[in-house]
Amino acid sequence: MEYVVGGLQAVLALALAPLVAGFVRWLKARLQNRRGAPPWQPYFELRKLFAKEVIVSGQASWLFRCAPYVVFASTLAAAFLVPFILVPGPMDGVGDLLALVYLLVLATFFLALAGLDPGTAFGGMGSSREMTVAAIAEPTIALAIFSLALGAGSTNLGRIVTQALGNPAAAISPGHLLAFAALLIVALAETGRLPVDNPATHLELTMIHEAMVLEYSGRYLALIEWAASLKLTIFLTLLANLFAPWGLATEVAPGALAVAVVSLALKLGLLGLVIAGLETRVAKLRLFRVPELLGVSFVLALLAVTSSFLLR
């Protein structure tokens, strides 16, 4: 039964991912006194993209066609390792923090290769920028979560959440607060949000993620966009359930699972409001200032590890 629930929570994340991205976009529009598209607009966009014809450059190789499937599959595999509504999860024995980071790195790596493959100027520029961001962001993710793993004595995400549920006071410890700040900054960078990237523009000077996927169309673009919204949902869930795991189900019971789903929706809504509020208050950083911001997040994660090690 646990494996069924484990599979269902990954399917739930996959189904909710476009709604999460659309909700953040709608909130941002409302905060800017615009009407904005409804939160469920990404579902219509995905349906339209899946129905469109695929056009591929004559210069592209098999890698260009294969990359969207690898990006989507690796992001979906990462979703199986994240505790969305149930802890301990059935996949805790086959993957942990390191597996999660490597799966996310695999998706980024193939997307960067796909940006380089057609040989266009924008693709190469976006891939170069993406690798610069990823080189600092990925170690920071590992360090931020590793600071929580020190308290739990394990890199297993389910074990970390279970430990936090048993010791609620740890949620306000310096190590947790520093790790939360570091992971929030990295989440903005990894999901292409302001102030690191701007998903709503196609200007040459500001594009990172969008530059890599400009050559894609049809179902290939749909898979990449769906994977991007799933990645945003994964990061928001990590921020919610690793640092404030209350509401998660600890047993396979209908009542507990229903409470966990409602709790997850409330946490995602609150974090979406935080991101939308940030994006209405801050401007896009110049590209050479982005490593400075990510350097700050890395230092925060390092301080979190040091604090957790000294105070455990």
C-alpha positions as CSV (number, residue, x, y, z in Angstrom):
1,M,0.0,0.0,0.0
2,E,2.9,2.4,0.8
3,Y,4.3,1.9,-2.7
4,V,0.9,2.8,-4.2
5,V,0.7,6.0,-2.1
6,G,4.4,6.8,-3.0
7,G,3.5,6.5,-6.7
8,L,0.3,8.5,-6.2
9,Q,2.1,11.4,-4.5
10,A,4.5,11.7,-7.4
11,V,1.6,11.7,-9.8
12,L,-0.1,14.3,-7.6
13,A,3.0,16.5,-7.9
14,L,3.1,16.0,-11.6
15,A,-0.5,17.0,-12.0
16,L,-0.3,20.0,-9.6
17,A,3.0,21.3,-11.1
18,P,1.4,23.5,-13.8
19,L,-1.2,24.8,-11.3
20,V,1.7,25.9,-9.0
21,A,3.5,27.7,-11.7
22,G,0.2,29.3,-12.9
23,F,-0.7,30.3,-9.4
24,V,2.6,32.1,-8.8
25,R,2.2,33.9,-12.2
26,W,-1.4,34.9,-11.3
27,L,-0.4,36.2,-7.8
28,K,2.4,38.2,-9.4
29,A,0.0,39.8,-11.8
30,R,-2.5,40.6,-9.1
31,L,0.2,42.2,-6.9
32,Q,1.1,44.4,-9.9
33,N,-2.5,45.5,-10.3
34,R,-2.9,43.4,-13.4
35,R,-5.7,40.9,-14.1
36,G,-3.4,38.2,-15.3
37,A,-4.1,34.8,-16.8
38,P,-6.0,32.3,-14.5
39,P,-3.9,29.9,-12.4
40,W,-4.9,26.9,-14.6
41,Q,-3.7,28.6,-17.8
42,P,-0.5,26.4,-18.0
43,Y,-2.7,23.3,-18.6
44,F,-4.2,24.9,-21.7
45,E,-0.7,25.9,-22.8
46,L,0.6,22.3,-22.4
47,R,-2.4,20.9,-24.3
48,K,-1.8,23.4,-27.1
49,L,2.0,22.5,-27.3
50,F,1.3,18.8,-27.3
51,A,-1.0,19.3,-30.3
52,K,1.4,21.4,-32.3
53,E,3.8,20.2,-35.0
54,V,7.4,19.6,-34.0
55,I,10.0,21.6,-36.0
56,V,13.6,20.6,-35.6
57,S,16.7,22.4,-37.0
58,G,18.5,20.4,-39.7
59,Q,21.7,21.0,-37.7
60,A,20.3,19.2,-34.6
61,S,21.4,15.7,-33.7
62,W,19.7,12.9,-31.8
63,L,20.7,14.5,-28.6
64,F,18.4,17.5,-29.3
65,R,15.4,15.1,-29.7
66,C,16.4,12.9,-26.7
67,A,17.0,15.7,-24.2
68,P,13.4,16.7,-23.4
69,Y,12.6,13.1,-22.5
70,V,15.7,12.8,-20.3
71,V,14.9,16.2,-18.6
72,F,11.3,15.1,-18.0
73,A,12.1,11.6,-16.8
74,S,14.9,12.7,-14.4
75,T,12.8,15.4,-12.9
76,L,9.9,13.0,-12.4
77,A,12.3,10.5,-10.8
78,A,13.4,13.2,-8.4
79,A,9.8,13.7,-7.5
80,F,9.6,10.1,-6.3
81,L,12.2,10.8,-3.7
82,V,10.6,14.0,-2.2
83,P,8.2,13.5,0.8
84,F,5.1,15.3,-0.5
85,I,2.4,13.9,1.8
86,L,3.8,10.7,3.4
87,V,6.8,10.0,5.6
88,P,8.6,7.6,5.7
89,G,8.2,7.1,2.0
90,P,8.5,3.8,0.1
91,M,11.3,5.2,-2.0
92,D,13.4,6.2,1.0
93,G,15.4,3.0,0.7
94,V,16.5,3.6,-2.9
95,G,17.3,7.3,-2.9
96,D,18.4,10.1,-0.7
97,L,19.7,13.7,-0.8
98,L,22.6,12.8,-3.1
99,A,20.4,10.9,-5.5
100,L,18.0,13.9,-5.6
101,V,20.8,16.4,-6.4
102,Y,22.3,14.1,-9.1
103,L,18.9,13.7,-10.8
104,L,18.4,17.4,-10.9
105,V,22.0,17.9,-12.2
106,L,21.3,15.3,-14.9
107,A,18.3,17.3,-16.2
108,T,20.3,20.5,-16.2
109,F,23.3,18.8,-18.0
110,F,21.1,17.5,-20.8
111,L,19.3,20.7,-21.2
112,A,22.6,22.6,-21.5
113,L,23.8,20.1,-24.1
114,A,20.6,20.5,-26.1
115,G,21.0,24.2,-26.1
116,L,24.5,23.8,-27.6
117,D,23.5,21.1,-30.1
118,P,21.9,23.2,-32.9
119,G,24.8,25.6,-32.9
120,T,22.7,28.7,-32.5
121,A,24.1,31.8,-30.7
122,F,21.2,32.1,-28.2
123,G,21.4,28.4,-27.3
124,G,25.2,28.5,-26.6
125,M,24.8,31.7,-24.6
126,G,22.0,30.2,-22.4
127,S,23.9,27.0,-21.8
128,S,27.0,28.8,-20.8
129,R,25.0,30.9,-18.3
130,E,23.0,27.9,-17.0
131,M,26.2,26.0,-16.2
132,T,27.7,29.1,-14.4
133,V,24.6,29.2,-12.2
134,A,24.4,25.4,-11.7
135,A,28.1,25.2,-10.7
136,I,27.4,27.2,-7.6
137,A,23.7,26.3,-7.0
138,E,24.0,22.5,-6.9
139,P,26.6,22.3,-4.2
140,T,24.6,24.8,-2.1
141,I,21.5,22.5,-2.3
142,A,23.5,19.6,-1.0
143,L,25.1,21.7,1.8
144,A,21.8,23.2,2.9
145,I,20.0,19.8,3.2
146,F,23.2,18.2,4.6
147,S,23.0,20.7,7.5
148,L,19.6,19.1,8.3
149,A,21.0,15.6,7.8
150,L,23.6,16.2,10.5
151,G,20.8,16.4,13.1
152,A,19.0,13.3,11.7
153,G,22.2,11.3,11.3
154,S,21.2,10.4,7.7
155,T,21.0,11.9,4.2
156,N,17.6,10.2,3.7
157,L,15.0,12.8,3.2
158,G,12.3,10.8,4.9
159,R,14.5,10.3,7.9
160,I,15.3,14.1,8.0
161,V,11.5,14.9,8.0
162,T,10.7,12.3,10.7
163,Q,13.5,13.7,12.9
164,A,12.1,17.3,12.5
165,L,8.6,16.0,13.4
166,G,9.9,14.5,16.6
167,N,11.8,17.6,17.5
168,P,9.8,20.7,16.5
169,A,12.1,23.1,18.4
170,A,14.9,22.3,15.9
171,A,12.9,24.2,13.2
172,I,13.9,27.5,14.8
173,S,17.6,26.7,15.4
174,P,20.2,28.9,13.7
175,G,21.2,26.0,11.4
176,H,17.7,25.5,10.1
177,L,17.1,29.2,9.5
178,L,20.4,29.6,7.7
179,A,19.8,26.5,5.6
180,F,16.2,27.8,4.7
181,A,17.6,31.1,3.5
182,A,20.3,29.4,1.4
183,L,17.9,26.9,-0.1
184,L,15.3,29.7,-0.9
185,I,18.0,31.7,-2.9
186,V,19.1,28.6,-4.7
187,A,15.4,27.6,-5.5
188,L,15.0,31.0,-7.2
189,A,18.1,30.4,-9.3
190,E,17.4,26.8,-10.2
191,T,13.8,27.5,-11.2
192,G,14.7,30.6,-13.3
193,R,13.0,33.2,-11.1
194,L,13.8,36.8,-10.4
195,P,16.3,38.2,-9.5
196,V,18.5,35.5,-11.2
197,D,16.4,34.9,-14.3
198,N,13.2,36.3,-15.8
199,P,10.8,33.7,-17.2
200,A,8.6,36.4,-18.7
201,T,11.1,37.9,-21.1
202,H,13.1,37.0,-24.2
203,L,15.6,39.8,-24.1
204,E,19.1,38.8,-25.0
205,L,20.7,40.4,-22.0
206,T,18.4,38.7,-19.5
207,M,17.7,35.2,-20.8
208,I,19.2,32.1,-19.2
209,H,16.7,29.2,-19.2
210,E,14.6,30.6,-22.1
211,A,17.7,30.9,-24.3
212,M,18.4,27.2,-24.1
213,V,14.8,26.2,-25.1
214,L,14.2,28.7,-27.9
215,E,14.8,26.1,-30.6
216,Y,12.2,23.7,-29.2
217,S,8.6,23.5,-30.2
218,G,5.6,21.2,-30.0
219,R,5.7,18.2,-27.6
220,Y,9.4,18.7,-26.9
221,L,8.8,22.2,-25.5
222,A,5.7,20.9,-23.6
223,L,7.8,18.3,-21.8
224,I,10.5,20.9,-20.9
225,E,7.9,23.4,-19.6
226,W,6.2,20.7,-17.6
227,A,9.5,19.5,-16.2
228,A,10.3,23.2,-15.2
229,S,7.0,23.6,-13.4
230,L,7.6,20.2,-11.6
231,K,11.1,21.4,-10.6
232,L,9.5,24.5,-9.0
233,T,7.0,22.3,-7.2
234,I,9.9,20.0,-5.9
235,F,11.9,23.0,-4.6
236,L,8.8,24.6,-2.9
237,T,7.9,21.2,-1.3
238,L,11.5,20.8,0.0
239,L,11.3,24.2,1.5
240,A,7.9,23.4,3.1
241,N,8.3,19.9,4.3
242,L,12.0,19.8,5.3
243,F,11.7,23.0,7.4
244,A,8.1,22.9,8.5
245,P,6.9,19.2,8.1
246,W,3.8,19.6,10.2
247,G,0.7,18.1,8.6
248,L,2.5,15.3,6.8
249,A,1.0,11.9,7.1
250,T,3.0,9.3,9.0
251,E,0.7,6.4,8.2
252,V,-1.4,5.3,5.3
253,A,-4.8,6.4,6.5
254,P,-7.4,8.3,4.4
255,G,-7.9,11.0,7.1
256,A,-4.1,11.6,7.6
257,L,-3.5,11.7,3.8
258,A,-6.4,14.2,3.3
259,V,-4.9,16.4,6.0
260,A,-1.5,16.1,4.4
261,V,-2.8,17.1,0.9
262,V,-4.5,20.2,2.4
263,S,-1.4,21.1,4.4
264,L,0.8,20.7,1.3
265,A,-1.6,23.0,-0.7
266,L,-1.5,25.7,2.0
267,K,2.3,25.6,2.3
268,L,2.7,25.8,-1.5
269,G,0.3,28.7,-1.6
270,L,2.2,30.5,1.1
271,L,5.5,30.0,-0.6
272,G,4.0,31.0,-3.9
273,L,2.9,34.2,-2.3
274,V,6.4,34.8,-1.0
275,I,8.0,34.3,-4.5
276,A,5.4,36.5,-6.2
277,G,5.9,39.2,-3.6
278,L,9.7,39.0,-4.1
279,E,9.4,39.2,-7.8
280,T,7.3,42.4,-7.6
281,R,9.9,44.0,-5.3
282,V,13.2,43.1,-6.9
283,A,14.7,43.7,-10.3
284,K,16.7,41.3,-12.5
285,L,20.4,41.3,-11.4
286,R,23.1,41.9,-13.9
287,L,24.6,38.6,-15.0
288,F,28.0,39.3,-13.3
289,R,26.2,40.0,-10.0
290,V,24.4,36.6,-10.0
291,P,27.5,34.6,-8.8
292,E,27.8,37.1,-6.0
293,L,24.2,36.3,-4.9
294,L,24.8,32.5,-5.2
295,G,28.1,32.9,-3.3
296,V,26.1,34.4,-0.5
297,S,23.7,31.4,-0.5
298,F,26.7,29.1,-0.5
299,V,28.2,30.8,2.6
300,L,24.8,30.7,4.3
301,A,24.7,26.9,3.6
302,L,28.2,26.5,4.9
303,L,27.4,28.4,8.1
304,A,24.3,26.2,8.5
305,V,26.4,23.1,8.4
306,T,28.9,24.6,10.8
307,S,26.1,25.7,13.2
308,S,24.4,22.3,13.0
309,F,27.7,20.5,13.7
310,L,28.5,22.7,16.7
311,L,25.0,22.7,18.3
312,R,24.1,19.0,17.8
